[in-house]
Amino acid sequence: MKVLTINILTIFPGIFESFLKYGMVRRALENELLNVIIHNIRDSAHDRHKTVDDAPYGGGSGMIMKPDILAESLKSTLPFKENRKPPVIFLTPQGKLFDQSCANRLSMMDEFILVCGRYRAVDERFRELFVTEEISIGDYVLSGGEPAATVIIDAVSRLIPGVLHDFESGIEDSYQNSFLDCPWYTRPEIFEGISVPEILLSGNHKNIKKWRYEQSMKRTLDRRPDLFEGSKKM
Ligand code: ADE
């Protein structure tokens, strides 16, 4: 059985505590299909104040994360101690945009390391020497990499074989993974004067399947026509 191990470097380990306790991610951890190890970067700082940042050379506002502390934190992870060379992924708006194909690729790995930056920047030499890949979760600036790490862990762990039940994974409707989902309804049949589409009450499963497929295509065409180009698989 394959286990994916994700090591995370952060100065705010607490951010991950509740995230890892719920739903599908919790199940993946409990079933030992996923292993998440959190490292507090501050544990690698040795001065009295546990300093992890310093002022930028050349001046300017904001602080820069120190390369020596980050490197020591990275080397304290098991893959580095055991001399493996897992992908070291730095989370930054300057990285390659995260999408479903990236999630698929990461889910097939045995292990990778996520580095969450804070402050204005991370010293460029750490990126040069240790980072093998940079990922952005969208064209906006977060105050740190931690929310991006949770997004990536969620998207990736649901793709590990055995984590999702069949009904959750959309196995019966393979097109769902490439296009936007169709509308769904549950009881009551009439809500605020709006009825459930009649076809869904018809019991004709062949027609229902066709309707759902058409709705999915229409929604994709209306909202995300770029998905038809095939480059941004959902
Ligand atoms: N850190 C700050 N902003 C980010 C983003 N958009 N994606 C990933 N990491 C980030």
Residues whose N, C-alpha, C, O or C-beta is under 5 A from the ligand:
A	BS01	ADE	L91 T92 P93 I135 S136 I137 G138 Y140 V141 L142 S143 G144 G145 A148
